[in-house]
């Protein structure tokens, strides 16, 4: 089972590496949009309700909230889950070893 999960981790790392430049560019687009909003609305720094909207003429097709915390949350998961190497060689137990 550990070897299987380690293999999934290797695949995940490879996919993450291939998507890295696109994700970095997407993060930059979101951060720049938030900064443009903050510059245009200097009365406060809240971006609650800020969204990117796709529309077709006057019809709104979809929207997605924009906030930096989600980007930071994703990066935290990347750091936390970046290393599943040698998982098959690790051993976890609840056994208490007394000297």
N, C-alpha and C positions, 0 to 999 in steps of 0.2 A: 504494500500500500504506500509506504514512504517513497519507494522508487517511482511509483506512478505519479504521486503528487510532485515529486522533484521534477519529473518530466514535464508536467503541466507548467511548473514554474519556469522551466527553460523556454518553453513555447511562449509563455506570457512575456518573459523578458525580451525575447526576439521581436515579438509584435510591438511591444512598448518602444524598443529601439527604432524600429522601422517607422513608427508614428511620431517619434520625438520631435522632428522639425515641424510637422503640421500642428502638433499640440502646442509647441512653443509659440508659433505664429498665431494660433487661435487665442491663446492666453493674452498675447500682446494686443490683439484686436479688442478683446473684452476690456482689458485694463485701460487702453487708450479711450475707448468709448465712455467708460466711467469717468476718466479724467476730464474729457471734453464736457461731460454733463456738469461735473463739479465746477469747472471753470466758467460755464455759462450761468450757473446758479450759485453765486458766491454767498448766498444767505445762510447756507448750512452745508454740512458735509454728508448728509444722509442720502443714500441712493435707493431707499425703500420704494418699490414700485417701478424702478427703472427697468425697461425691457427692450429687447431687440424684437422688431415686428416685421414679419413678411406679409406683404399685401399685393393684391392684384387690383390696381386702380384704387377705388374707394373701399374695396372689400379686404378686411383683415383675415388672412389665412391662418396664421399661427404667431405665437409670441413666446419668448423665453426670458425669464428674469435674468438680470445681470447683477452679480455681486461677487466681490473679490473673495469672500470667505469660502465659496464653493471651490474656487481654484486652489486656495491654500489647503483645503480639506483633501482634495485629490492628491496634491503633492505630499501631504502627510502620509497618505496610504502608499504612495510610491516608495517613500523612504522606509516605511514599516515593512513592506512586503517585497523588498528588492532582492533578498537573499534566501533562496531555497536550495542553495547548493549543498551537496553532501548530506541531504536530509536522510537518506537511507543509512548513513553511518551514525546518526544521532539516536540517542535513547532517552526516553522520558519515563520516569516512574514516580509513584507516590510512596514508594518504600522508604522507610526511615532507617538509615544506617547508624547504629550506635557504636561508639568507639569501645 
